[in-house]
Each structure stands twice: as C-alpha cells, then as structure tokens.
Amino acid sequence: MENKDFENLNDEELSELKDSLEETIQNRKRKRLAASKKVMGTKGIATAWIIIAILISIYRYISF
C-alpha cells in the first residue's frame, strides 16, 4: 500500500493491511525458527566432535 493515512482507509483496505502484516510477521517467525534450528544443529555437531575427541584421547591415554 502506498502512503495513506490510516484514518482514510476503508474496511477492505484495513483488512488487507492487517492480513499483510500478519503474513509478514509469520514469515519472520518461520525464518528465525529455521535459523535457530540450523545454529543448534551446528552447535550439536561441534559438541559431538569435541566429545569424540576427548573420548579418543582418554582411550589412548589409558591403553598405553
């Protein structure tokens, strides 16, 4: 929508604006959720590699 005063909008235009805002908010929530899941996956993989490295070093220390 172009630059209009909200007071001059009719019910249909207000409804359209509300739907557009709700859709934008939902899209941003989905993007944030997807980004946070991606970050958690990366952190999980890094943590797993650290644990594996520690276990290997403990095994090598004990076995020699």
N, C-alpha and C positions, 0 to 999 in steps of 0.2 A: 504494500500500500504506500501511496505517496504521502507527503507531508500534509496531513489533515488534522484539524482539531478533533479530539475525541467527542466533544460535545455535538459536533455536526454529523456524526456517523449515525446511520440508521441501524435498526436491529440486525439486519442481514450482514452488514459490514462489520458490526461489532462481533457477531458470531464467527465470521470468517477470521477476524483478527485473533479472537480467543483460540480458535482451532489451530491457527498457525503458530501461536505462542506455545500452546500445549505440545504440538508436534516437535517444535524446536527444543523444548525442554526435555522431552522423551529421547530425542536423538542424542542430546548431550549426555544424558544419564547413561545411555547404552554405550557411547564411546568411552566414557570414564570407566564404566564397569569392565569393558573389554580391555582397556589399557591396564587396569589394576590386575586383572587376571593374567595378562601377559607378564607383568612385572613379577607377580607372585610365582609364576612358572619359572622364570629366570632365576629368582632367588632360591627356589626349591632345588633346581638343578645344581646351582653353585654350592648350596649346603650339602647336597648329596655327595658331590665330588670331594668336598673337604672331609666329610666323614669317612669316605672310602680311603682317602689318602692317610688319614690318621690310623685307621684300622690296618692298612698295609704296613705302615711304619711300626706299629706295635707288634704285629706278627713277625716282621723282620728282626726286631729287637729281641723278642722272646726266642725265636728259633735259632739265633746264633749265639 
